[in-house]
């Protein structure tokens, strides 16, 4: 096993890897450090799932499963780049691309009938949503802006949109009967198994059987009423129309792979209610599934002039939609994975509460977030900025995050215990001894889900929070609501642990709404805070605050201290990666910023040095930190515009700064001697290298695929400088 595993992923981060990884491997080898790869891309996972359909040379190992075993060992050292959390449209698109490339994969069965089709569907469904992170995250999250990154952001503040007190932008959520209000939770006293069944007038339906829980596990159950959701969406469409704002829906259909696409489908049907009422049978015959979005619907009805006309009339009569791409007519409701709440809401807030309308103009927006579990965070943020004006990045403090996520903690929606209820009845979670742990009376179409959080991850999370607060000596808040069932169970763990360590006075426990306001007040004063949160809120906050503070979450340092002693180093968010790829394809310009990779690399090398007592790795890591600082100080990050320096340029400068730092250091004479000629060659070759990198921009780039690019074509695109390649290779 290599000393460091660098994950092979998708889209912009993977394209960047084609340029950066050869540099990393060359430099690491000088310290006796090996760097290998494991394929956790969507295409790679699809191929690994169907070996029986492929030729011998097409097959590949299940690298995700292998990494899942590795992260449970003390030797784990993984640099994890952001991967696609696939929605159904993304999954189907990836399958079609692979089929066109000669992989005899089965189609995705939209409505499986036979046992064989059901088996294929089950394999594909296992690849949807957050299929990677729960496997790899065998530790809790320590996520923060590196000091160099934060300093740069304060010295070079990004543009923030202006907020006005009379902004019509708001968050709207259900008045009840959502996941938040219907939640029940309990802590199990002993190891047990459970089953989930639906009792109906026709008998029992087993939804899930043989679920294993360990003693001390917090087990939740809740549901969202479909009827209440429909009523809420219809009312918000009407109120948006009367307010003259944009209608937008913000969900997490990637991670919440079962629940949120269903909610999204309800939004599509609500917005186009007259169309579904008038053409229901015809739409069904065409295979329309609203969960797949307006884009799929339009494709299926493109030859039916009557339905198309009614769709256009309906949209014209509705409030204008928040747009993903106004120029191309791609709306919020086109594809569920296009508008992801943790990226979309911070971007809208940063812009002063403005979204893009179909006319290509910015406008105030009704932000529809049906469930109240975390909607108050965004509601309070908007209220705060209406009252106080925009945040000043030049003076703002920072909000770090300690997130509970180990061993699939709080995996809401991305697990096999979320169901769309087939008929009215009572859902019961029954333990092995016959105890009914949770039960809910439900109607057909309701969305019922359960999640669990083990004892050991909770205790590790609290201990990590204590360590981080001690290290930072700043305000620290557990974002927990005593009035929410699940949070009350966590508080019962948190308080005794804090008391036992004698640090209860160092921490506050607040509802997410209260914590949001307090945290914003703190950073407005230029001070720092640590948000100690559960899994979903970790995901949301580690985009919200970085986007407000730094303009991006891709530059965050994310360290996962694995519970068995290893390290997982995550490199930032990939939400904008599709647009980056589009620009590369059209203009051969990649604006992806690898700063997150640089930060993760420094931490990975430092960790390796400590674990394996490799002094050369420590020197490499220190030089990485110096190079990262130089990238920021010398403004070598990628530009967004074609014809200006891009990701490939930043890799050249990073290699040069890294080599210079290694050549000049006096901690290891052997490394200094090795890198001195490399540093000189990179410096002397500046004019030629920059000219070669600039020469390729402006024309279309052919990668040979999107989900699975051709390796040789990708290398040619991402490594166009013969001068640089000669030095590195």
N, C-alpha and C positions, 0 to 999 in steps of 0.2 A: 504494500500500500504506500503511495506517495506521502511525503511529509505533509503536504497541503493539497486539498482537493478544491479545484476551481470549477464551479458548476457551469455546465453548458445549458443555456436557457433559450430565450426567444427574442425576436424583434431587435430593437436598438441595443440593449445590453450585450446580446450575443454578437452583433456586428462589431461593436466596440472591442469585444474579446479577440476577434480575429486580428486586430491591430495590436492590442495590448499584451495578450498572453505570450507571444514570442519574446517580447521584452522582459516580462516577468520571469519566464523560464530561464533565459540566459543569465540574468542577474542572480537569480536564486541558486543556480548551479555552481556559481563561484563560491558560495558558502556551503556547498554540499547539501543543499536543500532541493528536494525533488517536488515538482508541481505537476499533478495529474488532473484529469477532468472526469466528470461523471455527467451523463446526459439526463437532465430532468426536464428537457423541453417538452412541449405538448406533443410535437411530432415524434420525439423519441419515446415518450410514454405510450403513444398509440402503437408504434411498431413493436415495442416490447410486450404489449398485451396480446398480440395475435401472431405468435411464431408459427403456428400451424398453417397459416394462410400465405406464408412468405417463403422465398427461396433461402437456402442456407446462407448465402452471402448478404441477404437483406436483413436477416435476423439480428437482434441485438439484445444484450442482457437487460434485466430490469434494474437499472442503475439507482432508481429511487428507492427500491426495496433494499439494495445493498447499502446505500447511504443511511437508510433508516436503522440498519443494524450498527453501522459505524458510529453514529452519534450517541449510541448507548455505551460506548467504550471511552476509556480515559485518553486514548490516542487520537481522538477525533480533532481535526483542524480543517474546517470547511469554510471557504469563502462562498457565500450564497448570493447570487445575483437575482434580481426580480424576474420571475417567470410568469407566463400566462396562466391566470386562473380562468379556465375556459367556460364561457357560456355555450349553450347549444349551437348558436350560429357559428361561433368560432370553431367549435369541435367539428361541425359538419364541413366547414370550409377547409380545415386541416386534412380531414379524411379525403375530400375530393382532390386536393392538391397531391397528396401522397398516391392516390390511385392514378392520377395523371402521370406521375413519375414512375409508374410501373409496379407499385405495391398493390397486390391483389387483396386489399382489405375489404371486409364487408361494409355495406352502407350502414349508416346509423338508422336503426328502425324507429320511426316516429310513433308507430302504433303496432308494437310487436304482438303477433298472434300465436306463432308456434313456440315450442320450448326452445328451439335453436335460436329464434329471433330474440326471445327473452334473455337468453344467455349472452348473446352479443350485446344487447342493450345494457345489461348489467355491467359488462366489462367497460363499455364506453362511459356509462354513468359514473363509474368509479374514477374516471379521469377528469370529471367536471369540477368546477369550483376550486376551492382551496384544497386541492388534492395533495399538494407538495408540502406546504408549511406544517400542517399537523404531524406529518411523518418525521420531519427534520428537527422540529422545535422541541427537543428534550430538555429544555431549560427555559428560564424566564428572560424577559427582554430588558436590556439596559440601553436605551436609545436617547441620544442627545446630539447636539451640534458640537463638533470638535471645536476647540478653542480658536484654532486658526481660522476656521470657517466663520465662526461667530464674529470674530474681530474684523474679518474682511467685510462681512455684511454691514457692520456698524460703520465702518470707514467708507463703504461704497453702497449706501442705502438704495434699495430698489424702489421703483415707483409704486405707490399705493393709490388706489382710487379714492376720491373724496366721498365722505358720508355726509348726508344732510339729515337733520332731525325729522323732516317731513317725507323721507323716503317711504315708498309704499311696499318695499321689499319686506317680506315676512316669512316665517315658518308656519306651516299649518299641519296639524296632527289630529288623529282621531280623538274623540271625546271619551272614549272608553271602549271596552271589548277588543282591545288590542293585546299584543304580547305582554306589554308592561302590566296592564291592569289584571290580566287573567293568570299571572304567574303564581305557581306554588313551588315550594322548595323544602327540602329536608336533608339532614345530614345522617348518613347511615351508620348505625352503631357497630356493624359487623360485616364481614365479607358475605356477599349474597349474589344471587342471580335474579333477573327480573324479566317479565314479558309485558308487552304492550298490546292490549286488545281493544276492539271496538264492540261494545254490546249494542245490538240492534233488535228490533222487533222480530227480525228474521233469524236471529242467532248471533253467535260470536264470530268476529273476524280477527284473526291474529295479525297484527301489524308488524310486530317484531318480537322474536323469542330469543331466549338464552343470552341475555345481556349480562355481562359480568361486572360487578362493582366490588371495590375493596372497602374495608372499614374506614370511616372518616370521609368518604366521598360525599360531596354536595350534589344532589340530584334535583334538577328543575323540570318542570313541565308547564306548558302554557299553550294558548291558541289565540288566533286572530279570527274574529267573526267575518265571514265573507259578506254577509248581509250588511253589517255595520261598515265594512270597507267600501262596498258599493255606494251606500248612502253618503258616506263621507266624500268620496271622489266626485260624485254628481254635484254635491253642494259646493265643493271647491272649484269646480269648473265654472259654475254659475257665478260665484263670488269673484273669481279672477276676471271674468268678463265684465262685471260691473265696476271693478276697481281699475280696469284698463292696464293690467300688468301682464307679464308673460306667465304662462302655465308651465311648471316644471316638476318633474318627479325625480327624487334622489334616493336611490336604493343601492344595494350591494349584491347585485345579481351574480357576481363572480364568486365571492366567498360564500354567500348565503344561497348556495346553488339550487336548493329546493324551494325555499319559501319565497325569496324575492323575485324570481322570474314569474311566479304565480301572481304576486302582487302587481308586478309590472303588466302582466296580461290583463288584470282587472282595470288598470289605468287606460290601456289601449282600448278595451271594450267600452269603458265609460266615456272616453273622449269621442269615440265613433259609435255611440249607442244607436243613433238612428239607422246607421248602415247595418249593424248586426241585427237590429230588429227587422229591417226590411229584407235582408238577404241571408238570414241565418242558415237555411238549408243549403243554399248555393255555396256559401262560404265553407260550410262543413264538407261538402262534396269536393271542393278544391283543396281540402286538407289544411285549411287555415287554422293555425293555433296562435291565438293572440299573445301567448307567452313569448313567442319568437319575435314579436314586434311589428311595427307598421311597415318596415322595409320588406320583410318576408311576405306580409299580406299583399303589398303592392305588386310584388313579383308574381304571386299566384293569380292575381286578378287582372294582370296587364292586358289580357285579350278580351276582357268583359267590359265593354264601353259603359254599360249602364251602372255597374258597381263602381267603376272608376269615377264616373261623373258624380255619383252620390257621395263618394269619399271626399272629393274635392269640394263639393257643396257643403258638406258637414264641417270640414276643416275651416272653410271660409266663414262659417257661422259661429265658430268657437273662438275663444280667446287665442291670441297668437302664442305659438309654442316657443319655448326656450330651444335654441338650436345648437347642435353639435358642429355643423358646417352650413352656414347660411348660403354660401355660394353654390353648394351642391344640393341644397334642399334637404339635408339630413337633420331630422328633428330629434328631440329628446326621446321620442317614442319609437324611433326606428329600430334600434337594437338595444336590448337590456344592458349589455356590457359597455355601451358607449358613454353612459353617464353613471359614474361610480361615486357615491356620496363622499367618501373620504378625500377624493380629489376635486370633485365638482363644487362642493360647498365652500371649501377654503378659497378656491379660485374666484368664486362669485363674491365672497366677503372681501377678499383683497381688492377686487375691482370696485369697491364702494357699493356693493349690493346689486350690481348690474349683471344681467345676462344678455346674450346676443339673440335678437329676434329674427324672424324670417325676412325682414326687410334689411338685414345687415347692420342694424343699429342697436345700440345698447339700451336696455330698459329695465325698470324695476320688475321684480319677479316674485311670484308666489312659489315658495319652495315647499313642495308637498313631500313630507316625510311621515308616512302614516303612523308608524309605531312610535310610542312615547319613551321607549327605553333610553334613547340617546338624543332624540330630537331637541330636548331642552338645552343641550350644549350649544347647538347652532342658533336656537332662538335667543338665548341669553347673549351670545356673541354679537348678533345683529342688534339687539337692544342696546348693548354696551356702546357700540360704535355710533349708533344713532344719537346717543346721549353725549358721547365724549369726542366724536370725530375719529379719524383714522389713526392707526398706530404709527409711531415714528420708528422705523427700523434702525435709525442711527443711534437712538438712545434706549431702545427697548431691551429689557432683560430677556431671559430665556426660560422656557418651560421644558425640562427634561422629562423622561417617562420611564417608569419601572412597570413593566406590563406582565400580568399573569397569563401565560400561554402554554406552559410546559405540559406535555402529555395530553394534548388536545383539550386543555382547559377551556371551558365555555365555548365550545365549537358550535355556536348557534347556526343552524341551517346547513352546515356542510358535513353532515353526518347521516347515517342511515336511520335516524330517529325523528325525522320530519316527514309529515304526511299531509296530503290533501284528502280530507275525509270523504269517503265515497257515498255515505248515507248517514242520516241522522241517528244519534244514539249517545252512548256514554263511553268515552275513552278512559281506560283504567290502566295504570301501571301497577302490576302486582308482583310482589317479592316472592322468593322461593317458599317462604313459610305461609303464604296466603295473604299476607298483609297488603291492603290496597294503599300504596304509598301516595298516589295522586289520582284524581279523577276529574273529568270535565264533561259536562253535557254539551254536545256539539251538533251542528247542522251540516248537511251535505255541502261540500265546498270550503268549509272552514280549514284553516291551516294550523295543524297541531304539531308541536315540537317539544323535544326534551334535550337537555344538555347536562353534562356532568363535569365536576372539577374535583380532582383527587386531593387527598390530604397533603401528601409530600410536596407537590407543586405550590400549594397555598403557603405552607411553612417556608419553603425556599424563597417565595416571592416576598414575604414579609421580611425575612432575613436580608435579602438583597436590598430592599427599601431602606432598612436600617443602615446597611453598609454605605449606600449611596448618600443618604442624608448626612452621615458622619463625614464622608469625604468632601461633600459640597458645603456643609454647614449652612444650609439655606432652608427656607420654608418648604415643607413637605406635606402633601395632602393625599389621603386615601379618598378617592372619588367613589364613595359608597353611600347608598340611600337606605337608611334604616327602614323606610316605608316600602321598600321593594323586597319581595320574598327572598330572592337569591342573595342580594346584598346583605340582608340581615344575618344569613348563615355565615357569610364571610366575616362580618363584623365580630361574630362570636368566636372566630379564630384569631382575628387581628388584635383585639384588645388584650386578651391574656398574654399573647406573645410579646406585645410591646411592654406590658407591665413586668413580665418576667425578665426582660432585658433592661428595665429601668429607664426606658426612653419614651414613655407615653407622652411626656410633655413636649417632645420634639415634633409631634405629628398632630394634624387635624384630620377629622373624618367629616366629610361634607357630601351633600347630594351633588350630582353632576352639575346641576344648575348653579348652586352656590359656589362650587369649586371653580366653575368657568369664570364667574364674575371676580372672585378673589384672585385667581391667577392672572386675569387681564389687568386688574388693578396693580398687582405686584410688578408685572413686566413693564407696565406703563411708567412706573417709577424708576425703572432701570435695574430692578432687582430680579432675583431668580427664584424659581419654584420647581419642585419635583412633583409630577402627577403620578400617583400610584394607582393603577387602574386594572380592570379586567381586560379580557382579550379583545373584544370588539372595540371598546373605547380606546385601548392602546392603538389599534389600527387607525381609528379616526383622529386621535389627538396628535399622533406622530406625522400626520399630514397637516392638520390645522395650524398648529403653532409654528412649525418650520416654514410653511408657505407664507405666513404672516411675517415671520422674523427674517427669513432668508430668501424668500420668493420661490423656494423649491424644497421638497422633502428628499430629493435625490442626493443631497449632500450630507445627509445625517450619518453619524456614527452609530452603528447598531451592533452591540455585543451581546451574544447569548451565551451565558455561562452554563454549559450543559451539566445536568445534575450528577452525571457520573465522572465528571472531571475534564471533559473535552471542551472545545470552543467552536462556536458557530458565529461567523462574522458576516453580517448582512450588509448589502451595499446601497440600499436606498430604494426609492419607489420607482415603479416602471409605468405609471398610469399614462404618461404622454408618449410612451415608446412607439405606438402605431403611427402617430403623426411624424415622428422622426424618421421612420422607415419610408413613409410616403415621400418625404422631402428628399431622402437619399435616392430613391428610385427615379424621381423626376429631375433632380438637380445635382446628384452626386455630392451632396453636402449632408454630413451627419452632425447634428447639433447636440447629441447626447453628451452629457458631462460625466466623465469618469471619476470625478472627485470622490464619490462614495466608494468606488473601488480602491482608490489610493488610500483612503482612511482605513478601510477594512484590511487592506494588505499590511499596513503598518502594525495594526493590532494583532493580526495573525502571526507575523514574524516575531513580534515581541513575546507573544504567548508561546510560540515554538521554542524560542530561546530559553524561556523559563522552564518549560516542561522537559525539554531534551538537553538542557544545559549546553546549548549551541551558541557560543559567544559570537561567532560570525553572523548568525541569524540576527542577534541583537544589534550588531553594527548595521546590517542591512535595514532593519526596522527603523533605527534612528535616522538613517539616511533617507528613508521613505518619508518620514515626518518633515525633514528639511526640504525635500523636493516638493512635497505638498504645499508647504508654506511658500516656497518660491513660485509655484504655479499661481497662487493667489496674489502674492505681492507684485508679481510681474504681469498680472492680468493675462494669463495664458489659457484661460478657460475658453471653450468653444463659443463662437458667435452663432446667432440664429440665422444669419443671412448668407446666402450663397455668394461665393467670391471672397468671403472672409475666412479667417482660421476656423477650423472645425475640430471634431474629436480627434482626428488623426494628427493634427498639429499639436494638440495638447499632449498626446502620447510621446511625440518627439521631444517636446520640452521637458516632460516628466523624466524621460530616459536621460536626457542631458543633465538635468539638475541632480538626478539620482546618482549618476556616474560622477559628477563633479564633487558631490558630498562624500562619496566613497573614496575618491582619489585624494581628497584633502584631509580626511579624518586620520587621527593618529592612534586609534585604538587597535587597529589590525593592519600591520605593515604589508602583509601578503595581499589583502584585499585592495589596499591603496595602490600597490604596484600593478595589480591586475587591471584596475579600472582607470588608471591614469591614461593609457593610450586610447581607451574607449572614450573617455571624456574629451580628449583632444580631437579625436576623429569626429565626434558629434558636434563639437564647437566649430571645427574647420569646415565641416560639411553643411553648415547652416544655410548658406545661400542656395546650394544645389538642392538640398532636401526640401526647403520651403517652396522653391520653384516647382519641383516635381509634385508636391502635394497640391499646389495651387492650380497646376496645369489641367488636372482632371475634373475640376469643378465646372458645373454649368450644363453638362450633358447628362442624359439619362444613364442610369447604372443598372446593369442586369445581374441580379444575384442568383438567378435560376430557381427562384421560389420565394415564398414568404415565410411559411411555417417551417419548411426544411429547405434551406438554401443550398446551392452547390458549393462545396468547400473550396474548390479551385477558383471559381468565379468570385466568391466572397473575398478570398485572400487577395485576388488581383485588385478588387475594388478598395479594400481596406488597407492594403500595403502597396500603394502605387509608387513609392519612392525607392528606386533601385539603390540609391546612395545609402539611405537609412537601412535597407534590408541587408546590404553587404556588411554593414557594421554589426548588426544584430545577429545575423545568421552565421 
